[in-house]
Amino acid sequence: MIHDPIITTLEKIVSLHDGIAEPAGEHILNVLLTKNIASLLSLPEEITFTTIADVPQSVFVTYHSEVLNKLSDLLSVKGQITNLGVNFNGHLKTTGFEKILSERLVPQNGLIRFLDAKPEITRYILCNVAYTANAEEKRIGLVSFIINEITGVTPVEIGDALFWEADKISVDNQQIPLSIPGNELLTLIEHQSEVLIGKSLNNWQAKLTRARDRDEERLRAYYDTISSGIYNKIELKHLIGNDKDKEIARIEATKRELERKLLDIQERYAMSVEAWLHSAMIINLPTVHIQCELQRKKAKRAVTAVWNPFTKIIEPLRCELSGSPVYNFYLDDLEAKIISPTVWRK
């Protein structure tokens, strides 16, 4: 896994715009650009990007590079949505799920009963969320994740479902209503984006925090020295009356000046982040929907679990309070709502 944030961002942007990107190490990316993107960047179609200097026949990229600034313009495009299906040539079994279900999904204080299993199309939504972060400098990035539109679980993996180009087919089921209300889906997208963007900016945020703490410590030390000098002057000269009051006023002015300077430092190192849904792909996968019943005391409810033939697993359900994926969970007494162990203990 590549951890270089610039290389990761370049790889995603190139792939989103029909190019081919292949890392050749932690800080090197070999790229085949489309003709249009190459023209936009004023670069040859086959190029190597790197974030370390002195790599022969490559383009050195930093957050201040013109190349990255031009690519950030591509991320400003919003709302591109594609819809495709994926062929599955194997057999979708509908038996044998009762045992697998009870082993995989485990209510800690209730029961789960297998009801039925049948082949169904499940829509997965691949979200590409672009962001810009500003502090001492500007950084751009892109995070991607998939939501299971039936269960609402995110992030989920879909295996090699998109690996074979020949298996992709066009579909038109946009008139079918969403299983998840639009506002709830938006909340899921926003929450997962916030989590992933936060992770991608962790190192930079830690660096900014260290720099802020260092500058604050130096500033406090400087002004403490000034205040100590004034106190020493009062004591050595045995100042009283107006003379002492003037020096005390200087100390108070020094404290106020320190507070203003500290606020300036906090603003200098504060990070602001703006994010938006750059594009989305609705992926229609042949799956098996497993109907089951959850029971806690007198509360019963039907839920759908999804078996994905591309990953060959039953996917997790979603905690209805925190949104986190769960295989082991608790049920509340009133409606048998699914609650993660972490939330339950709180």
Phi, psi and omega in degrees: 000132180276131181254348179295115186296327180289315179297318179299317179294315179300317181300316182291318181296315180299315181296322179296333183252039170066018174265177178241128182232130181224114178298141176241034184138178184297329188235016183229135181228119175271132190226141169243109185269154170290162182301318182294316181291321178299320179295319179300321183271354184058045181229159173293160183292328178254118188211159175242127175258147178212151177253010174240145185285162172067029171268118185301144175053049179219166176254119180281126185239131171232178179291348179257004185288146177297324179302312182291326177295320179292320178293329179296333176296327178294327180287344181286346177290132184237153167083014176285124182231130175240158185224120180216162176244166180229127176287142170235114187275349180278183180265128177271102181290153178235008180241163177085006184274344184299314181289316181299319181298313183292333178279329187271316182253115190234104171288130183280340183224028181199198184235154171230132181238133175285132179249311187195161175215132180208150179295134178211157173276129175249132177269127174249139182248112176273114182256130174248111184251119178267153178210156169235138178238134182236130170215248174289336179217174180255135176232146177242157179196174181213130175242147182228143177201163184240137177248131170281116188288343178277310185268340183079008181285134174209141358276149174235158176256147178241018176065221182262029185301328182259010187288319185263115182300325183293339182273354180278133181229153178279144179221163177217082178239028183292346178278347178287126184295152178291144175288331180257132177305146185304318181292326177290321177298318178298320178297319178298316180296315181297316182295312182293325176298315181299318180297311185289321178295319177301318179295319182292336182258003185304311184296317180294318179299320178295321178296317178297320180296317178297318180294319178297313180298320179297314181293321178296319180297317179296320181294316179298319180298319181296312183285331175295324177296318179297313181296319179297322178297320180292318178299318179297321179298317180299316183288316183294323183266000179051049183290144177219169174063220183299324181297317179292318180300321179297319180290321176298321178296324177296321178296316179297320178295323178296319178297317180295320179296321177299315180298319179297318180294324178295321177296321177299318179295317180298320178292322182297322185259004178289141180252131173246141184231133174239132182226152179206155178285107182286313182198163179214147176235125176267117185252120181261107184250137169292124181221183172243125175268123181255112178276129180218166181240132175258139179223133173226109186055241181269352182277128179229149175202151178264138176225161178246125171257155185240128172257124183257117182292342180280335175251343179060039176223157167278124184285157181291164170267180185241131173299128186276002175250318182257340182084000183283147177292140181219143167252323174255131187203170175248161177241137177280163188286331189276313186233007184058038176295146180278125183230129181291153178304322180299313180291320182301318182293334178283000000 
